[in-house]
Amino acid sequence: MTSSSTAARSAPTCGPRRGRAIPRRDAGEIELLPPTWVTLHGLTGHHTAGAALDHAAAREPQRFVSRLARAGDEVVALYPGDAGYETGDALASGPRHRLWLLGAGWRYEQDPDPGAS
């Protein structure tokens, strides 16, 4: 019989540890959907779970409904607030809220919210 603390330490986790999933995706070891990647990317700036929770509590939840588009040979996931989101035009001029799905690594681009303080 194992103690509950031993069982808790050896129980499988639901996902990769903070900061490891994006490099593992870039190395081709795991797959991530674009909204999951963006969420994990946002968490990497917080060094503790408490800091991430404080940040989340201070703002409206973000919703990531991807619209995939092409910009030349590149694929980009567009999100609400991006100039090309409604039309699916990744080359539209204006504000950016997107994830570039580049072979060498994904890159998140979001213009600051002019209404944010």
C-alpha positions as CSV (number, residue, x, y, z in Angstrom):
1,M,0.0,0.0,0.0
2,T,1.4,3.4,-0.9
3,S,0.7,6.6,0.9
4,S,-1.4,9.3,-0.8
5,S,1.6,11.6,-1.0
6,T,3.7,8.9,-2.8
7,A,0.8,8.2,-5.2
8,A,0.4,11.9,-5.9
9,R,4.1,12.3,-6.7
10,S,4.1,9.3,-9.1
11,A,0.7,10.1,-10.8
12,P,0.9,11.0,-14.4
13,T,0.4,14.7,-15.2
14,C,-2.1,16.1,-17.7
15,G,0.4,17.8,-19.8
16,P,4.0,18.9,-20.3
17,R,5.7,21.1,-17.6
18,R,5.7,24.8,-18.0
19,G,8.1,26.0,-20.6
20,R,8.9,22.6,-22.2
21,A,6.0,22.2,-24.6
22,I,6.9,24.9,-27.1
23,P,10.5,23.7,-27.6
24,R,9.2,20.1,-27.8
25,R,6.7,21.2,-30.5
26,D,9.5,23.0,-32.4
27,A,11.6,19.9,-32.2
28,G,8.8,17.8,-33.7
29,E,8.4,15.7,-30.5
30,I,4.8,16.7,-29.8
31,E,1.9,18.4,-31.7
32,L,0.1,21.5,-30.4
33,L,-2.9,23.2,-31.8
34,P,-2.4,26.9,-32.4
35,P,-4.7,28.1,-29.6
36,T,-2.9,25.8,-27.1
37,W,0.5,27.1,-28.3
38,V,-0.7,30.8,-27.8
39,T,-2.0,30.0,-24.3
40,L,1.3,28.3,-23.3
41,H,3.3,31.1,-24.8
42,G,1.4,33.5,-22.6
43,L,2.2,31.5,-19.5
44,T,5.9,31.4,-20.1
45,G,6.2,35.0,-18.9
46,H,5.1,34.0,-15.4
47,H,7.5,32.3,-13.0
48,T,4.9,30.9,-10.6
49,A,1.4,29.6,-10.9
50,G,0.3,32.4,-8.5
51,A,1.7,35.0,-10.9
52,A,-0.2,33.4,-13.8
53,L,-3.4,33.3,-11.8
54,D,-3.1,36.9,-10.7
55,H,-2.5,37.9,-14.3
56,A,-5.5,35.9,-15.5
57,A,-7.8,37.4,-12.7
58,A,-6.9,40.9,-13.8
59,R,-8.2,40.6,-17.3
60,E,-11.0,39.3,-19.5
61,P,-10.4,35.7,-20.7
62,Q,-9.0,35.6,-24.2
63,R,-10.7,33.3,-26.7
64,F,-8.8,31.9,-29.6
65,V,-10.9,31.0,-32.6
66,S,-8.3,30.4,-35.3
67,R,-8.9,31.2,-39.0
68,L,-6.1,29.8,-41.1
69,A,-4.8,31.8,-44.0
70,R,-1.8,32.0,-46.3
71,A,0.7,34.8,-46.6
72,G,2.7,33.7,-49.6
73,D,4.1,30.3,-48.7
74,E,3.5,30.7,-45.0
75,V,0.5,29.6,-43.0
76,V,-0.8,31.9,-40.3
77,A,-3.6,31.5,-37.7
78,L,-5.6,34.7,-37.5
79,Y,-7.5,35.7,-34.3
80,P,-10.1,38.3,-33.5
81,G,-8.6,41.7,-33.6
82,D,-6.3,41.0,-36.5
83,A,-7.0,43.1,-39.6
84,G,-7.4,40.0,-41.7
85,Y,-9.5,37.9,-39.4
86,E,-12.9,38.6,-40.9
87,T,-11.8,38.3,-44.5
88,G,-9.2,35.6,-44.1
89,D,-6.6,38.0,-45.7
90,A,-3.3,37.5,-44.0
91,L,-1.9,40.4,-46.0
92,A,-4.5,43.0,-44.9
93,S,-3.0,46.2,-43.4
94,G,-3.8,47.0,-39.8
95,P,-3.7,45.5,-36.3
96,R,-2.1,42.1,-35.8
97,H,-3.3,39.2,-33.6
98,R,-1.9,36.1,-35.2
99,L,0.4,33.0,-34.9
100,W,2.8,32.4,-37.7
101,L,3.1,28.6,-38.3
102,L,6.7,28.7,-39.5
103,G,8.8,25.6,-40.1
104,A,11.6,26.9,-37.9
105,G,9.3,27.7,-35.0
106,W,6.0,29.4,-34.5
107,R,5.9,33.1,-33.8
108,Y,3.1,35.0,-32.0
109,E,2.3,38.5,-33.0
110,Q,-0.2,40.7,-31.2
111,D,-0.3,44.5,-31.3
112,P,-0.9,46.1,-27.9
113,D,-4.5,46.7,-27.0
114,P,-5.0,50.5,-27.3
115,G,-7.6,50.3,-24.5
116,A,-5.4,48.4,-22.1
117,S,-3.6,50.2,-19.3
